[in-house]
Amino acid sequence: MNNDVIVVGGGVVGLTTAVVLAERGVRVRVWTRDPAERTTSAVAGALWWPYRIEPVARAREWALRSLDVYEELAGDPEVTGVRLVEGVLGEADLDRAESWAASRVPGLRASTPGEYAGSGLWARLPLVDMLTHLPWLRERLVKAGGVVEERTVAGLSEADAPVVVNCTGLGARELVPDASVRPVRGQLVVVENPGIRTWLVSTGPDGEMAYFFPQPGRLLLGGTADEDAWSLRPDPAVAEAIVRRCAALRPEIAGARVLGHRVGLRPVRDAVRLEREVLHGERVLVHNYGHGGAGVTVAWGCAEEAAGLACPAPL
């Protein structure tokens, strides 16, 4: 196959899709408004687990395929940014997870009272350092012959290729246009790690979320899920509340030095749009957006499906 393909969008979904295409022998260009390090994907805490994504059944298939890849990438964590780390998913139970995850996720079990005060699941899951993983994806793409171009587009029609793959996330709201894509704002606090080696995701009785993810040289604290909020400016009061909720779970977090703040807008949609559209002149447009808070979790499964829609293998 020697079709030219333009992938619009340079976050984790766009880069992963481009990598799959390039490694199948397709000539690929990625058009991205921002370098990978300044995309929404760079803000992600990036624990592998489906979160805020529909449809559930397809998302689980994409997630499990992605899990296969991440487990392989975890063999070289310093290069890929992917590690397998143990932790607790709070307010979850084995019965609900068993139908799709218990047989596939190594060591998945009910957490003990010493591990978590409420009901939860203890699991060893991929935890991705996005500041390492995104540049690694870009380098893998270039090694496969792909090209990354920083440019801003006002519409998908600007992409001058026979096949275009739309991985624009929240940008699809204007570029498609698709008003059903909306932001769910997430804020994180980055602190010095006081020695925590496991992760935890918890939802309190008031519905407030708290999580912490140990990454190389730091600890990420979260989080929030503010519907239809567009501000990218960190809110000091929200940051204080995040630290307070996390410190209630692990007291040593209270004294950790703050290194920085992150804000990202999750591109939420009623259902992921992953489909092929034939335009005038036989041009093909493949949509791959609306992954909510699970872009990292489903990236490889969605990328492989999108690549198949973009350039079907000959019979």
Phi, psi and chi 1 to 4 in degrees:
 res  aa     phi    psi   chi1   chi2   chi3   chi4
   1 MET       -  129.9  -65.7 -178.2  -66.6      -
   2 ASN  -129.4   25.8   60.6   -0.5      -      -
   3 ASN   -68.4  142.2  -67.4  -30.8      -      -
   4 ASP   -80.1  135.6  -78.1  -12.3      -      -
   5 VAL  -128.9  135.0  177.0      -      -      -
   6 ILE  -108.7  124.3  -68.2  178.2      -      -
   7 VAL   -99.9  119.3  175.2      -      -      -
   8 VAL   -96.6  116.6 -175.1      -      -      -
   9 GLY   120.1  123.5      -      -      -      -
  10 GLY  -116.1   26.7      -      -      -      -
  11 GLY   -82.5 -164.6      -      -      -      -
  12 VAL   -63.7  -36.4   67.9      -      -      -
  13 VAL   -69.0  -45.7  171.3      -      -      -
  14 GLY   -65.0  -46.4      -      -      -      -
  15 LEU   -65.3  -41.5  -74.3  176.2      -      -
  16 THR   -65.3  -41.6  -54.4      -      -      -
  17 THR   -61.5  -42.5  -59.2      -      -      -
  18 ALA   -64.6  -39.3      -      -      -      -
  19 VAL   -61.4  -46.5  165.0      -      -      -
  20 VAL   -60.5  -45.0  170.9      -      -      -
  21 LEU   -63.1  -47.6  -76.8  162.9      -      -
  22 ALA   -62.7  -38.7      -      -      -      -
  23 GLU   -76.7   -7.3  -67.3 -177.8  -11.3      -
  24 ARG   -94.7    5.8  -67.8 -177.5 -179.3 -177.0
  25 GLY    93.8   10.8      -      -      -      -
  26 VAL   -90.3  140.5  179.9      -      -      -
  27 ARG   -80.2  119.7  -68.2 -175.8  -62.8 -174.9
  28 VAL  -124.7  135.5 -178.8      -      -      -
  29 ARG  -119.7  136.2  -72.4  174.9  -74.8  162.5
  30 VAL  -105.6  124.6  172.8      -      -      -
  31 TRP  -102.2  122.5  -74.8    5.0      -      -
  32 THR  -138.0  136.0  178.3      -      -      -
  33 ARG   -67.5  -38.2 -177.4 -174.2   62.5 -171.8
  34 ASP  -123.8  151.6  -58.6  -54.0      -      -
  35 PRO   -61.7  157.0   21.2  -30.9      -      -
  36 ALA   -53.4  -35.5      -      -      -      -
  37 GLU   -68.7  -11.3  -65.7   84.6  -10.0      -
  38 ARG  -115.2   14.1  -67.0 -149.2  -59.8  -93.1
  39 THR   -86.1  169.4   62.6      -      -      -
  40 THR   -57.6  -35.2  -63.1      -      -      -
  41 SER   -58.8  -31.5  -60.9      -      -      -
  42 ALA   -68.1  -20.2      -      -      -      -
  43 VAL   -84.0  -20.4  178.8      -      -      -
  44 ALA   -60.4  140.8      -      -      -      -
  45 GLY   -67.1  -33.6      -      -      -      -
  46 ALA    67.4   47.2      -      -      -      -
  47 LEU   -89.1  133.5  175.4   72.8      -      -
  48 TRP   -71.5  111.2  178.9   92.3      -      -
  49 TRP  -179.9  131.7 -167.9  -95.8      -      -
  50 PRO   -60.1  126.1  -23.2   34.0      -      -
  51 TYR  -142.8  124.9  172.7   71.2      -      -
  52 ARG    52.2   57.1  -65.7 -161.0   74.0  123.4
  53 ILE  -145.3  136.8 -176.8  169.4      -      -
  54 GLU  -131.1  156.2  -63.0  -78.0  -11.3      -
  55 PRO   -75.7  144.5   27.8  -32.9      -      -
  56 VAL   -60.9  -45.9  171.7      -      -      -
  57 ALA   -62.5  -46.9      -      -      -      -
  58 ARG   -68.4  -37.7  -68.7 -175.1   73.9 -166.3
  59 ALA   -60.8  -37.9      -      -      -      -
  60 ARG   -67.1  -37.8  -73.4  173.2  176.2  171.4
  61 GLU   -63.5  -46.6  -68.0  177.0    4.1      -
  62 TRP   -61.6  -40.0  -63.2  -35.7      -      -
  63 ALA   -65.9  -42.9      -      -      -      -
  64 LEU   -67.7  -36.5  -70.1  174.1      -      -
  65 ARG   -65.2  -40.6  172.3   57.4 -168.8  135.1
  66 SER   -64.5  -35.6  -59.1      -      -      -
  67 LEU   -59.7  -41.0  177.9   60.2      -      -
  68 ASP   -54.9  -45.2  -68.0  -21.9      -      -
  69 VAL   -68.8  -45.6  177.5      -      -      -
  70 TYR   -63.9  -35.8  -71.3  131.0      -      -
  71 GLU   -63.2  -36.3  -73.9  177.8  -23.6      -
  72 GLU   -69.5  -43.4 -177.9  178.3  -14.9      -
  73 LEU   -66.0  -26.2  -64.0  179.5      -      -
  74 ALA   -66.6  -10.5      -      -      -      -
  75 GLY   -69.5  -15.3      -      -      -      -
  76 ASP  -137.9   65.5 -162.5   -0.1      -      -
  77 PRO   -63.8  -33.1   22.4  -32.8      -      -
  78 GLU   -67.6  -26.4  -67.5 -175.6    1.1      -
  79 VAL   -90.0  -46.3  172.8      -      -      -
  80 THR   -89.3  -21.3   66.9      -      -      -
  81 GLY    82.4    5.1      -      -      -      -
  82 VAL  -105.1  126.2 -178.1      -      -      -
  83 ARG  -128.9  152.6  -64.3  170.2  -63.2  130.8
  84 LEU   -97.9  116.5  -64.4  176.3      -      -
  85 VAL  -128.8  142.0 -177.5      -      -      -
  86 GLU   -87.5  151.5  -66.4 -179.1  -34.6      -
  87 GLY  -178.2 -172.9      -      -      -      -
  88 VAL  -122.0  129.4  173.6      -      -      -
  89 LEU   -92.6  103.7  -70.0  162.9      -      -
  90 GLY   -71.8  156.7      -      -      -      -
  91 GLU    57.3   37.0  -67.8   66.0   55.6      -
  92 ALA  -131.3  155.7      -      -      -      -
  93 ASP  -137.3  158.4   62.3   70.3      -      -
  94 LEU   -65.5  -34.3 -160.0   57.4      -      -
  95 ASP   -60.3  -43.4  -70.3  -21.0      -      -
  96 ARG   -74.2  -28.2  -77.2 -176.6  -69.7  176.7
  97 ALA   -86.8  -19.9      -      -      -      -
  98 GLU   -61.6  -35.0 -170.8  169.1    5.3      -
  99 SER   -64.0  -23.2   61.5      -      -      -
 100 TRP  -131.7  -23.6   71.7  -80.2      -      -
 101 ALA  -113.6  -31.5      -      -      -      -
 102 ALA   -60.3  -35.7      -      -      -      -
 103 SER   -81.9   -9.6   61.4      -      -      -
 104 ARG  -113.5  -32.1  179.4   60.1 -170.1   82.3
 105 VAL   -88.2  116.5  176.6      -      -      -
 106 PRO   -60.3  131.3  -19.8   31.0      -      -
 107 GLY    73.0   13.1      -      -      -      -
 108 LEU   -65.4  126.3 -172.0   68.0      -      -
 109 ARG  -156.2  168.7   59.6  169.2  173.7   78.8
 110 ALA   -69.0  138.8      -      -      -      -
 111 SER   -73.8  155.2   58.4      -      -      -
 112 THR   -92.0  161.2   66.1      -      -      -
 113 PRO   -58.3  -29.1  -26.4   35.2      -      -
 114 GLY   -72.3  -22.2      -      -      -      -
 115 GLU   -90.3  -32.2  -66.7  163.4  -16.2      -
 116 TYR  -159.7  136.1 -174.6   62.1      -      -
 117 ALA   -68.7  -30.2      -      -      -      -
 118 GLY  -100.8 -164.9      -      -      -      -
 119 SER   -80.4  140.3   63.7      -      -      -
 120 GLY  -164.7  175.6      -      -      -      -
 121 LEU  -117.2  130.2  -70.6  175.1      -      -
 122 TRP   -91.9  129.1 -178.6  -91.2      -      -
 123 ALA  -147.1  155.3      -      -      -      -
 124 ARG  -111.2  105.4 -172.9  168.3 -179.0 -104.7
 125 LEU  -124.8  158.0  -59.1  177.8      -      -
 126 PRO   -64.8  132.1  -23.7   35.2      -      -
 127 LEU  -124.0  121.7 -175.2   60.5      -      -
 128 VAL  -108.9  125.2 -175.1      -      -      -
 129 ASP   -83.7  101.8  174.6   12.5      -      -
 130 MET   -67.5  -25.4  -61.6  -55.2  -71.7      -
 131 LEU   -69.9  -19.2  -60.3 -175.5      -      -
 132 THR   -98.9  -40.4  -62.3      -      -      -
 133 HIS   -68.0  -42.2 -172.7   65.2      -      -
 134 LEU   -64.7  -47.6  -70.5  170.2      -      -
 135 PRO   -61.3  -34.5  -25.3   35.4      -      -
 136 TRP   -64.4  -42.4  172.7   80.1      -      -
 137 LEU   -59.6  -44.0  -81.8  173.2      -      -
 138 ARG   -62.0  -42.9 -175.8  172.6   54.1 -145.7
 139 GLU   -66.1  -38.6  -69.3  172.1   13.2      -
 140 ARG   -64.3  -38.1  179.0  166.6  168.0  174.6
 141 LEU   -63.9  -47.2  170.6   62.7      -      -
 142 VAL   -63.3  -39.8  171.6      -      -      -
 143 LYS   -61.6  -31.0 -174.8  178.0  -67.4 -173.5
 144 ALA   -84.7    2.3      -      -      -      -
 145 GLY   101.6    1.8      -      -      -      -
 146 GLY   -79.5  164.6      -      -      -      -
 147 VAL  -129.9  138.6  176.2      -      -      -
 148 VAL  -111.8  124.5  178.8      -      -      -
 149 GLU  -121.3  127.0  -57.6  174.0    6.6      -
 150 GLU   -86.1  114.4  -69.8 -176.6   23.5      -
 151 ARG  -158.6  149.5   58.8 -174.2  -65.1  167.6
 152 THR  -100.6  132.5  -60.6      -      -      -
 153 VAL  -117.2  146.7  -60.4      -      -      -
 154 ALA   -95.4  -15.4      -      -      -      -
 155 GLY  -164.1  152.4      -      -      -      -
 156 LEU   -66.1  -20.8  -63.7  173.3      -      -
 157 SER   -65.2  -16.1   59.8      -      -      -
 158 GLU   -70.8  -20.4  -65.2  179.0   21.9      -
 159 ALA   -72.8  112.7      -      -      -      -
 160 ASP   -93.6   66.4   54.2  -18.2      -      -
 161 ALA  -143.0  154.8      -      -      -      -
 162 PRO   -65.8  -24.1   19.3  -30.3      -      -
 163 VAL  -131.5  129.3  179.8      -      -      -
 164 VAL  -124.0  134.6  177.1      -      -      -
 165 VAL  -114.7  121.3 -174.6      -      -      -
 166 ASN   -92.7  101.8  170.1   23.0      -      -
 167 CYS  -119.6   46.6  -60.4      -      -      -
 168 THR   -89.8    0.7   55.7      -      -      -
 169 GLY    57.1 -127.3      -      -      -      -
 170 LEU   -64.6  -24.8 -167.0   57.8      -      -
 171 GLY   -62.7  -21.0      -      -      -      -
 172 ALA   -63.2  -21.2      -      -      -      -
 173 ARG   -57.2  -37.8 -177.0  177.9  175.2   91.0
 174 GLU   -99.2  -35.4  -57.8  -63.7  -27.6      -
 175 LEU   -77.6  -29.0  -69.2  174.5      -      -
 176 VAL   -74.5  -52.3  173.3      -      -      -
 177 PRO   -86.0  152.2   30.4  -31.8      -      -
 178 ASP  -137.6   97.6 -176.6   -9.9      -      -
 179 ALA   -70.3  -10.5      -      -      -      -
 180 SER   -77.4  -12.4   69.1      -      -      -
 181 VAL   -82.5  128.2 -172.9      -      -      -
 182 ARG  -140.9  157.4   55.1 -168.7 -179.5   84.1
 183 PRO   -85.7  142.2   31.7  -34.6      -      -
 184 VAL  -122.9  107.8  173.6      -      -      -
 185 ARG   -74.6  135.1 -177.5 -178.1 -177.3  -84.4
 186 GLY  -124.2  135.1      -      -      -      -
 187 GLN  -120.3  138.1 -179.3  167.7  -31.4      -
 188 LEU  -127.3  156.6  -68.8   80.5      -      -
 189 VAL  -119.4  131.2 -178.2      -      -      -
 190 VAL  -102.3  123.8 -175.0      -      -      -
 191 VAL  -129.0  163.3  -58.6      -      -      -
 192 GLU   -63.8  138.6  -75.8 -172.8  -18.0      -
 193 ASN   -79.7  118.1 -168.2  -22.9      -      -
 194 PRO   -80.2   16.7   30.1  -34.2      -      -
 195 GLY   111.7   14.9      -      -      -      -
 196 ILE   -83.4  129.1  -66.5  173.4      -      -
 197 ARG  -113.6  -11.4  -63.3 -174.6  177.3 -178.7
 198 THR  -112.7  159.0   57.8      -      -      -
 199 TRP  -103.1  164.3   50.9  -94.5      -      -
 200 LEU  -151.5  136.4  175.3   63.1      -      -
 201 VAL  -123.3  125.4  178.2      -      -      -
 202 SER  -139.9  144.4  173.8      -      -      -
 203 THR  -122.2  120.9  -56.2      -      -      -
 204 GLY   -76.8  171.7      -      -      -      -
 205 PRO   -57.6  -26.6  -21.1   31.8      -      -
 206 ASP   -85.8    2.6   56.1   -0.3      -      -
 207 GLY    86.2   -3.2      -      -      -      -
 208 GLU   -74.6  138.7  -67.1  -74.7  -10.2      -
 209 MET   -97.0  145.0 -179.3  170.6   49.6      -
 210 ALA  -140.4  136.6      -      -      -      -
 211 TYR  -152.6  154.3   58.1   76.6      -      -
 212 PHE  -139.5  138.9   49.9   80.5      -      -
 213 PHE  -128.6  117.9  -60.1  139.5      -      -
 214 PRO   -75.8  120.5   26.4  -31.8      -      -
 215 GLN  -118.1  161.5  -64.8  -74.5   12.9      -
 216 PRO   -54.1  117.8  -28.1   36.5      -      -
 217 GLY    80.1    5.2      -      -      -      -
 218 ARG  -164.7  170.4   59.7 -162.7 -176.9  -80.0
 219 LEU  -128.8  127.0 -173.1   68.4      -      -
 220 LEU   -94.3  128.9  -55.6 -174.5      -      -
 221 LEU  -114.3  136.2  -49.1  180.0      -      -
 222 GLY  -144.1 -177.5      -      -      -      -
 223 GLY  -163.2 -174.4      -      -      -      -
 224 THR  -135.7  162.3   62.4      -      -      -
 225 ALA  -145.5   78.8      -      -      -      -
 226 ASP   -93.4  113.2  -58.0  -38.0      -      -
 227 GLU   -66.4  135.8  -51.7  -84.6  -13.6      -
 228 ASP    55.0   31.5  -59.5  -51.9      -      -
 229 ALA  -102.8  129.5      -      -      -      -
 230 TRP  -105.5  -11.2  -71.8   88.7      -      -
 231 SER   -68.9  133.1  173.9      -      -      -
 232 LEU  -101.2    8.0  -71.2  171.5      -      -
 233 ARG   -90.2  126.9  178.0  173.8  -62.5  179.0
 234 PRO   -61.4  138.5  -21.3   33.1      -      -
 235 ASP   -98.8  116.9 -176.2  -37.0      -      -
 236 PRO   -57.7  -38.4  -24.2   34.3      -      -
 237 ALA   -66.7  -39.9      -      -      -      -
 238 VAL   -64.7  -41.4  170.1      -      -      -
 239 ALA   -60.0  -44.1      -      -      -      -
 240 GLU   -61.5  -40.7  -70.0  177.9    7.3      -
 241 ALA   -66.7  -37.3      -      -      -      -
 242 ILE   -62.1  -48.2  -71.7  171.4      -      -
 243 VAL   -61.3  -41.4  173.4      -      -      -
 244 ARG   -62.8  -44.3 -175.0  168.0   57.8 -109.4
 245 ARG   -65.9  -39.9  -67.4 -163.2  -59.4  -88.5
 246 CYS   -69.8  -37.6  -69.8      -      -      -
 247 ALA   -67.3  -26.6      -      -      -      -
 248 ALA   -66.6  -24.7      -      -      -      -
 249 LEU   -90.6  -36.3  -61.4  166.9      -      -
 250 ARG  -137.9   99.8  -70.8  -68.5  -65.5  -97.8
 251 PRO   -55.4  -29.2  -26.7   34.9      -      -
 252 GLU   -66.4  -15.1   60.0  -93.5   45.8      -
 253 ILE   -68.7  -26.6  -70.3  175.0      -      -
 254 ALA   -57.8  -33.6      -      -      -      -
 255 GLY   -99.8    7.7      -      -      -      -
 256 ALA   -72.7  137.3      -      -      -      -
 257 ARG   -71.8  131.5 -176.0  167.1   69.5   93.6
 258 VAL   -76.8  128.5  174.1      -      -      -
 259 LEU  -100.1  -25.0  -58.2  176.7      -      -
 260 GLY   173.6  179.8      -      -      -      -
 261 HIS  -133.5  147.2  -58.4  -90.0      -      -
 262 ARG  -132.7  145.2  -61.6 -178.8 -174.6  175.7
 263 VAL  -136.1  135.0  175.0      -      -      -
 264 GLY  -139.9  156.7      -      -      -      -
 265 LEU  -112.5  109.9  -53.8  179.4      -      -
 266 ARG   -71.0  132.0  -55.3  175.7 -177.1   96.4
 267 PRO   -86.4   87.3   30.8  -32.2      -      -
 268 VAL   -89.6  142.4  171.7      -      -      -
 269 ARG  -144.3  156.5 -167.6  173.5 -176.1  -90.0
 270 ASP   -55.9  -33.1  -69.8  -17.6      -      -
 271 ALA  -153.5  144.9      -      -      -      -
 272 VAL   -56.9  137.3  171.4      -      -      -
 273 ARG   -99.5  105.4 -171.3  177.1 -174.9 -170.8
 274 LEU  -131.0   94.7 -177.5   43.8      -      -
 275 GLU  -157.9  163.0   62.0 -173.8   29.9      -
 276 ARG  -107.3  136.1 -173.8  175.0 -167.6  -96.9
 277 GLU  -129.4  128.1 -176.4  179.2   -5.8      -
 278 VAL   -96.2  123.0  179.1      -      -      -
 279 LEU   -98.3  179.5  -53.3  176.4      -      -
 280 HIS   -59.9  142.8  -63.2  -63.4      -      -
 281 GLY    77.6   18.3      -      -      -      -
 282 GLU    67.7   11.8  -60.7  -58.0  -48.3      -
 283 ARG   -70.1  147.0  -65.7  179.3   68.9 -121.1
 284 VAL  -113.7  134.3  170.7      -      -      -
 285 LEU  -122.6  120.4  174.0   59.9      -      -
 286 VAL  -108.7  126.7  174.2      -      -      -
 287 HIS   -96.8  135.3  -63.2  -74.4      -      -
 288 ASN  -147.5   77.9 -176.3   14.1      -      -
 289 TYR  -152.2  170.4   67.4   88.6      -      -
 290 GLY    90.3   35.2      -      -      -      -
 291 HIS   -87.5    3.4  -57.1   86.9      -      -
 292 GLY    58.8 -131.3      -      -      -      -
 293 GLY   -94.5   17.0      -      -      -      -
 294 ALA  -121.5   22.5      -      -      -      -
 295 GLY   -57.0  -45.8      -      -      -      -
 296 VAL   -64.6  -41.5  174.0      -      -      -
 297 THR   -61.4  -37.2  -63.2      -      -      -
 298 VAL  -109.8    6.5  -59.9      -      -      -
 299 ALA   -54.6  -47.7      -      -      -      -
 300 TRP   -74.4  -38.8  -71.8   93.1      -      -
 301 GLY   -62.7  -44.4      -      -      -      -
 302 CYS   -67.8  -37.9  -72.6      -      -      -
 303 ALA   -62.4  -43.5      -      -      -      -
 304 GLU   -65.9  -39.8  -68.9  179.2   -4.2      -
 305 GLU   -68.1  -41.9 -174.3  168.7  -31.1      -
 306 ALA   -65.1  -38.7      -      -      -      -
 307 ALA   -63.4  -39.2      -      -      -      -
 308 GLY   -65.8  -34.4      -      -      -      -
 309 LEU   -73.5  -34.5  -66.4  173.1      -      -
 310 ALA   -72.6  -44.1      -      -      -      -
 311 CYS  -138.1   78.6  -61.6      -      -      -
 312 PRO   -58.0  141.5  -19.7   31.2      -      -
 313 ALA   -66.5  141.0      -      -      -      -
 314 PRO   -65.5  147.5   22.7  -32.0      -      -
 315 LEU   -72.6      -  -63.4  175.8      -      -
